[in-house]
C-alpha cells in the first residue's frame, strides 16, 4: 500500500490515543478494491472532549495544521457530526475527520470497523458495505462515474460481502436502488 507512509502518521496517532475511528473513502477503497492514488484520508471518528483537547498535542503545530480546540468542539457538538481537517506540513497530506455524531449508519460502520495490518502499522477501515452506501449517495448527488467504478472494484475484489442483507436494507431505506442498479448493470 504505497500511500501508507502518508496516512499512517494520522492513524498511528489516533491509535495511540485509543480513539474509535474507521478510514473510509479512498484509503478504505484501497483495502477492499483496486489501488489508486489519493492525497487525503477520510476518517469517520468518535471524539470526546478529552480526545479533542489532546489532538493539538499529538498533532504538534511544527508538523501539522490542527484547528483550534474551540473549533473542533463546535464541530463535535453537531448532532449529525461535524468535520475538520488536519494537514501534515511536509507532505501536504490531509486527514478529513468526519465526526460520527448520532448518524445511525456512521455508528453501524464504527461498530464493524476492520483492522488492516501493514508492515508499518495498522489502521481501522470502515466495512465495505459502508463505503458502497456512501459512494451510492455520492453518485446519486453528483453523477460521477468514479463512484460506480469504485463500487464495482469493491465487488470484484470482495464479492462476498458479510453484511449483504444490511447493505440491501440500507439501499432500500435510503432510496438508492436506482444508483445500485446502475452499478450492477454491467457486472
C-alpha positions as CSV (number, residue, x, y, z in Angstrom):
1,X,0.0,0.0,0.0
2,X,2.1,2.9,-1.3
3,X,0.2,5.7,0.5
4,X,0.6,4.0,3.9
5,X,3.6,6.2,4.8
6,X,1.4,9.2,4.1
7,X,-1.7,8.3,6.1
8,X,-0.1,6.2,8.9
9,X,1.2,9.3,10.7
10,X,-2.5,10.2,11.2
11,X,-3.9,6.8,12.1
12,X,-1.0,5.8,14.3
13,X,-1.7,8.9,16.5
14,X,-5.4,8.1,16.6
15,X,-4.4,4.5,17.6
16,X,-2.1,5.9,20.4
17,X,-5.0,7.9,21.8
18,X,-7.4,5.0,21.7
19,X,-9.8,6.9,19.5
20,X,-12.6,5.0,17.8
21,X,-12.3,5.6,14.1
22,X,-12.7,4.0,10.7
23,X,-10.9,5.1,7.5
24,X,-13.4,5.5,4.6
25,X,-13.1,6.9,1.2
26,X,-10.1,6.2,-1.0
27,X,-7.9,4.6,1.8
28,X,-10.7,2.1,2.6
29,X,-11.3,1.5,-1.0
30,X,-7.6,0.6,-1.4
31,X,-8.1,-2.1,1.3
32,X,-11.3,-3.5,-0.4
33,X,-10.8,-2.6,-4.1
34,X,-8.2,-1.6,-6.5
35,X,-5.2,0.6,-5.5
36,X,-5.4,4.2,-6.5
37,X,-3.6,7.4,-5.6
38,X,-5.1,9.8,-3.0
39,X,-3.9,12.9,-1.3
40,X,-6.0,12.5,1.8
41,X,-7.6,10.1,4.2
42,X,-11.2,10.4,5.1
43,X,-11.7,9.3,8.7
44,X,-15.0,8.6,10.5
45,X,-14.3,9.3,14.1
46,X,-15.8,9.4,17.6
47,X,-14.2,12.2,19.7
48,X,-15.0,13.2,23.2
49,X,-13.8,16.5,24.8
50,X,-10.7,14.8,26.3
51,X,-9.6,13.5,22.9
52,X,-10.2,16.9,21.3
53,X,-8.0,18.6,23.9
54,X,-5.2,16.1,23.2
55,X,-5.3,16.4,19.4
56,X,-3.0,19.5,19.3
57,X,-0.5,17.7,21.4
58,X,-0.3,14.6,19.2
59,X,-0.5,16.7,16.0
60,X,2.0,19.4,17.0
61,X,2.0,22.7,15.2
62,X,5.5,22.3,14.0
63,X,4.5,19.2,11.9
64,X,0.7,19.6,11.4
65,X,-2.0,22.1,11.0
66,X,-4.7,21.2,13.6
67,X,-7.7,23.5,14.1
68,X,-8.1,25.3,17.4
69,X,-9.7,23.2,20.1
70,X,-12.7,25.6,20.2
71,X,-13.4,24.9,16.5
72,X,-13.2,21.1,17.0
73,X,-15.5,21.3,20.0
74,X,-18.1,23.2,17.9
75,X,-17.9,20.6,15.2
76,X,-18.1,17.7,17.7
77,X,-21.4,19.2,19.2
78,X,-23.3,18.8,15.9
79,X,-25.9,16.1,16.1
80,X,-25.2,14.6,12.7
81,X,-21.5,15.1,13.1
82,X,-19.2,17.9,12.0
83,X,-15.9,17.9,10.1
84,X,-12.4,19.4,10.3
85,X,-9.0,18.8,8.7
86,X,-5.6,18.0,10.0
87,X,-2.8,18.7,7.5
88,X,0.8,17.4,7.5
89,X,3.0,20.3,6.6
90,X,5.9,18.4,5.0
91,X,3.9,16.1,2.7
92,X,0.7,18.2,2.3
93,X,-1.3,15.0,3.0
94,X,-4.5,15.7,4.7
95,X,-6.9,13.9,7.1
96,X,-10.5,14.9,6.8
97,X,-12.1,13.9,10.1
98,X,-15.8,13.3,9.9
99,X,-17.4,13.2,13.4
100,X,-19.9,10.4,13.7
101,X,-22.5,12.4,15.6
102,X,-25.7,10.4,16.1
103,X,-25.9,9.2,12.5
104,X,-27.0,5.5,12.8
105,X,-25.1,4.5,9.6
106,X,-21.9,6.1,11.0
107,X,-22.3,4.3,14.3
108,X,-23.0,1.0,12.4
109,X,-19.8,1.4,10.4
110,X,-17.7,2.2,13.5
111,X,-19.0,-0.9,15.3
112,X,-17.9,-3.0,12.4
113,X,-14.6,-1.4,11.6
114,X,-12.0,-3.9,10.4
115,X,-8.3,-3.8,11.3
116,X,-6.0,-3.7,8.3
117,X,-2.4,-4.7,9.2
118,X,0.5,-3.2,7.3
119,X,4.3,-3.7,7.7
120,X,4.5,-0.2,9.2
121,X,1.4,-0.3,11.5
122,X,-2.3,-0.8,11.2
123,X,-5.4,1.2,10.6
124,X,-9.1,0.6,11.1
125,X,-11.2,0.6,7.9
126,X,-15.0,1.1,7.6
127,X,-16.7,-2.1,6.3
128,X,-17.1,-2.3,2.5
129,X,-20.9,-2.1,2.8
130,X,-20.5,1.4,4.3
131,X,-18.1,2.5,1.6
132,X,-20.6,1.2,-1.0
133,X,-23.5,3.1,0.6
134,X,-21.7,6.4,0.8
135,X,-20.4,6.0,-2.8
136,X,-24.0,5.3,-3.9
137,X,-25.1,8.5,-2.2
138,X,-22.3,10.5,-3.8
139,X,-23.2,9.0,-7.2
140,X,-26.8,9.9,-6.8
141,X,-26.0,13.5,-5.8
142,X,-23.2,14.2,-8.3
143,X,-23.4,11.6,-11.0
144,X,-19.7,10.9,-11.1
145,X,-18.9,7.5,-12.7
146,X,-15.9,7.3,-10.5
147,X,-18.1,6.1,-7.7
148,X,-19.7,3.4,-9.9
149,X,-16.2,2.2,-10.8
150,X,-15.1,2.3,-7.2
151,X,-18.1,0.2,-6.1
152,X,-17.6,-2.3,-8.9
153,X,-13.9,-2.6,-7.8
154,X,-15.0,-3.5,-4.3
155,X,-17.5,-6.1,-5.6
156,X,-14.8,-7.6,-7.8
157,X,-12.2,-7.8,-5.0
158,X,-14.6,-8.6,-2.2
159,X,-17.5,-10.4,-3.9
160,X,-18.9,-12.0,-0.7
161,X,-20.0,-9.1,1.5
162,X,-20.6,-10.3,5.1
163,X,-23.3,-7.7,5.6
164,X,-25.0,-8.0,2.2
165,X,-28.5,-8.1,3.8
166,X,-27.9,-4.9,5.7
167,X,-26.4,-3.3,2.6
168,X,-29.6,-4.1,0.6
169,X,-31.8,-2.9,3.5
170,X,-29.9,0.4,3.6
171,X,-30.1,0.8,-0.2
172,X,-33.9,0.5,0.0
173,X,-34.2,2.7,3.1
174,X,-32.1,5.4,1.6
175,X,-33.8,5.3,-1.8
176,X,-30.6,4.2,-3.6
177,X,-32.0,1.4,-5.7
178,X,-31.6,3.3,-9.0
179,X,-28.0,4.0,-8.3
180,X,-27.4,0.4,-7.2
181,X,-29.0,-0.8,-10.4
182,X,-26.6,1.3,-12.3
183,X,-23.7,-0.3,-10.5
184,X,-25.0,-3.8,-11.3
185,X,-25.8,-3.1,-14.9
186,X,-22.5,-4.2,-16.4
187,X,-21.3,-6.5,-13.6
